[in-house]
Amino acid sequence: MKQGTVNVREACPSVNIKSDNLQLLRQRYYYATWKADGTRYMMLIMRDGCFLIDRNFCFRRVQMRFPHRNLNEGPHDMTLIDGEMIIDTVPDSGLKRRYLAYDLMALDSVSKTKLPFSERWRLIEDEIIRPRHNERKMFESGAKSNPMYKYDMELFSARRKDFWLLHTAKRVLKEFIPSLCHDADGLIFQCKLMQCIDA
């Protein structure tokens, strides 16, 4: 991060502002998060698998499973999330790829871009990450088995990226970022109430 520059995530895209424009942070409610040194990918979740979409609009199919909250409804279909792929260096385990989901564009073919960011971010956990975690626990405990699918065979894990209230930014910068298992380039500030910008 260049001195005197802050990265503000106004809506879906990131926007760089100079330190003399910091009044933007005082005019609206913002969350703070870290700017991971990763690769941005949109993830298109389909019933029969997922596609990572890079900035050049190149698609890469990956085998991952994202069930609904009600497991009887089967997997998500036509769900689009935004995030970044990072590589963590985990002591005694080596390198681990992780997808950090930070925004939701569509949920089962229904656009969510008009919702405020805080609601889209909540939906990532409630509708996508937690059901996946719960199903994986059921498979591993034997409560519900699926001999056709093994979560531990996936190439990477997925989780929601954390955001905190703006007043915690100093702690995120001084305590959280140094404890990460991957590189970070500074902070991102995301407006809590902002909708996505239509492209």
C-alpha positions as CSV (number, residue, x, y, z in Angstrom):
1,M,0.0,0.0,0.0
2,K,1.5,3.4,-1.0
3,Q,1.8,5.9,1.8
4,G,-1.1,8.4,1.9
5,T,-3.4,6.0,-0.1
6,V,-6.3,4.0,1.3
7,N,-8.2,1.4,-0.6
8,V,-12.0,1.9,-0.2
9,R,-14.3,-0.7,-1.6
10,E,-17.2,1.6,-2.4
11,A,-19.4,-1.1,-3.9
12,C,-18.4,-4.2,-5.9
13,P,-15.1,-2.7,-7.3
14,S,-12.4,-1.3,-5.2
15,V,-11.7,2.4,-5.4
16,N,-8.4,4.1,-4.4
17,I,-8.6,7.4,-2.6
18,K,-5.9,9.7,-1.3
19,S,-5.6,10.5,2.4
20,D,-7.1,14.0,1.8
21,N,-10.4,12.3,0.9
22,L,-10.7,10.4,4.1
23,Q,-13.9,12.4,5.0
24,L,-15.7,9.7,2.9
25,L,-15.1,7.4,5.8
26,R,-16.8,9.8,8.2
27,Q,-19.9,10.4,5.9
28,R,-21.1,6.7,5.8
29,Y,-20.8,3.6,7.9
30,Y,-17.9,1.4,6.8
31,Y,-16.5,-2.0,7.6
32,A,-12.7,-2.7,7.6
33,T,-11.0,-5.8,6.3
34,W,-7.5,-6.7,5.2
35,K,-6.4,-6.6,1.6
36,A,-5.1,-10.1,1.0
37,D,-2.3,-10.7,-1.5
38,G,-4.4,-13.1,-3.5
39,T,-6.1,-13.5,-6.9
40,R,-9.6,-12.2,-7.4
41,Y,-12.1,-14.7,-8.8
42,M,-15.9,-14.7,-9.2
43,M,-17.3,-18.1,-8.3
44,L,-20.3,-19.4,-10.3
45,I,-21.9,-22.2,-8.3
46,M,-23.9,-24.6,-10.4
47,R,-25.8,-27.7,-9.5
48,D,-23.1,-30.0,-10.9
49,G,-20.0,-28.0,-9.9
50,C,-18.4,-24.6,-9.8
51,F,-16.5,-22.3,-12.1
52,L,-13.8,-19.8,-11.1
53,I,-13.9,-16.7,-13.3
54,D,-10.8,-14.5,-13.4
55,R,-10.4,-10.8,-14.4
56,N,-9.9,-11.8,-18.0
57,F,-13.2,-13.7,-18.0
58,C,-11.4,-17.1,-18.3
59,F,-13.5,-19.9,-16.7
60,R,-11.9,-22.8,-14.8
61,R,-14.2,-25.6,-13.6
62,V,-13.6,-26.9,-10.0
63,Q,-15.4,-29.7,-8.2
64,M,-17.0,-28.2,-5.1
65,R,-20.3,-28.8,-3.4
66,F,-22.5,-26.0,-2.0
67,P,-25.8,-27.4,-0.5
68,H,-28.8,-25.3,0.5
69,R,-29.7,-24.8,4.2
70,N,-32.4,-27.4,3.8
71,L,-30.2,-30.3,2.6
72,N,-33.2,-31.9,0.9
73,E,-33.2,-29.1,-1.6
74,G,-29.9,-30.2,-3.1
75,P,-27.0,-28.0,-4.1
76,H,-27.2,-24.3,-5.1
77,D,-27.6,-23.5,-8.8
78,M,-26.8,-20.2,-10.5
79,T,-25.3,-18.6,-7.5
80,L,-22.5,-16.0,-8.1
81,I,-20.1,-14.8,-5.4
82,D,-17.0,-12.6,-5.5
83,G,-13.9,-13.4,-3.6
84,E,-10.1,-14.1,-3.7
85,M,-7.9,-17.1,-3.7
86,I,-5.1,-17.0,-1.2
87,I,-2.4,-19.5,-0.3
88,D,-1.8,-19.9,3.5
89,T,1.4,-21.2,4.8
90,V,0.2,-23.5,7.7
91,P,2.7,-24.7,10.2
92,D,3.2,-28.5,10.1
93,S,0.8,-28.7,7.1
94,G,2.4,-26.8,4.3
95,L,0.6,-24.6,1.7
96,K,-3.2,-24.5,1.7
97,R,-5.4,-22.8,-0.8
98,R,-8.4,-21.0,0.5
99,Y,-11.2,-19.0,-1.3
100,L,-12.3,-16.0,0.8
101,A,-15.8,-15.0,-0.3
102,Y,-16.6,-11.4,0.3
103,D,-19.7,-10.5,-1.8
104,L,-22.8,-12.1,-3.2
105,M,-24.2,-11.1,-6.6
106,A,-26.9,-13.8,-7.1
107,L,-28.4,-16.5,-5.1
108,D,-30.1,-19.4,-7.0
109,S,-30.7,-17.1,-10.1
110,V,-32.0,-14.2,-8.0
111,S,-30.0,-11.0,-8.1
112,K,-28.9,-9.7,-4.7
113,T,-27.0,-6.6,-6.0
114,K,-29.6,-4.2,-4.9
115,L,-29.3,-5.3,-1.2
116,P,-26.9,-3.4,1.0
117,F,-23.5,-4.9,1.4
118,S,-24.2,-5.9,5.0
119,E,-27.1,-8.1,3.9
120,R,-25.2,-9.7,1.0
121,W,-22.3,-10.4,3.4
122,R,-24.6,-12.0,5.9
123,L,-26.2,-14.2,3.2
124,I,-22.8,-15.6,2.2
125,E,-22.5,-17.2,5.7
126,D,-26.1,-18.1,6.2
127,E,-26.9,-19.5,2.8
128,I,-23.6,-20.7,1.4
129,I,-20.8,-21.3,3.9
130,R,-22.7,-22.6,7.0
131,P,-24.8,-25.2,5.0
132,R,-21.6,-26.5,3.4
133,H,-19.9,-26.8,6.8
134,N,-22.9,-28.5,8.3
135,E,-23.2,-31.1,5.5
136,R,-19.5,-31.8,5.7
137,K,-19.7,-32.4,9.4
138,M,-22.7,-34.8,8.8
139,F,-20.7,-36.7,6.2
140,E,-17.7,-37.0,8.4
141,S,-19.7,-38.1,11.5
142,G,-21.5,-40.8,9.5
143,A,-24.9,-39.2,10.3
144,K,-25.5,-38.8,6.6
145,S,-23.1,-40.5,4.3
146,N,-22.4,-39.7,0.6
147,P,-19.9,-42.2,-0.8
148,M,-19.9,-40.3,-4.0
149,Y,-18.6,-37.0,-2.6
150,K,-15.6,-36.3,-0.3
151,Y,-15.0,-32.8,0.8
152,D,-11.4,-33.5,1.7
153,M,-10.7,-34.2,-2.0
154,E,-11.5,-30.6,-3.0
155,L,-8.6,-28.5,-4.2
156,F,-9.2,-25.7,-1.8
157,S,-11.5,-24.7,1.1
158,A,-14.0,-21.8,1.0
159,R,-15.0,-19.4,3.8
160,R,-16.5,-15.9,4.2
161,K,-14.0,-13.1,4.5
162,D,-14.3,-11.2,7.8
163,F,-15.2,-7.6,8.0
164,W,-15.2,-5.5,11.2
165,L,-16.6,-2.1,12.2
166,L,-14.5,0.8,11.1
167,H,-13.3,1.7,14.7
168,T,-11.4,-1.6,14.8
169,A,-9.2,-0.7,11.8
170,K,-6.2,0.0,13.9
171,R,-6.4,-3.4,15.6
172,V,-6.9,-5.1,12.3
173,L,-3.8,-3.4,10.9
174,K,-1.6,-3.9,14.0
175,E,-2.8,-7.2,15.4
176,F,-4.8,-9.2,12.9
177,I,-2.8,-8.7,9.7
178,P,0.6,-9.7,11.3
179,S,-1.0,-13.0,12.5
180,L,-2.2,-14.1,9.0
181,C,-0.7,-17.1,7.2
182,H,-0.6,-15.2,3.9
183,D,0.6,-11.8,2.8
184,A,-1.6,-8.7,3.1
185,D,-1.3,-5.3,1.4
186,G,-3.1,-3.1,3.9
187,L,-6.8,-2.4,4.6
188,I,-10.0,-2.2,2.6
189,F,-12.9,-0.1,3.7
190,Q,-16.4,-1.3,2.6
191,C,-19.5,0.8,2.9
192,K,-22.1,-1.1,4.9
193,L,-25.1,0.2,3.1
194,M,-23.8,0.3,-0.5
195,Q,-25.4,-1.6,-3.3
196,C,-23.3,-3.0,-6.2
197,I,-22.7,-0.8,-9.1
198,D,-24.3,-2.1,-12.3
199,A,-21.7,-2.6,-15.0
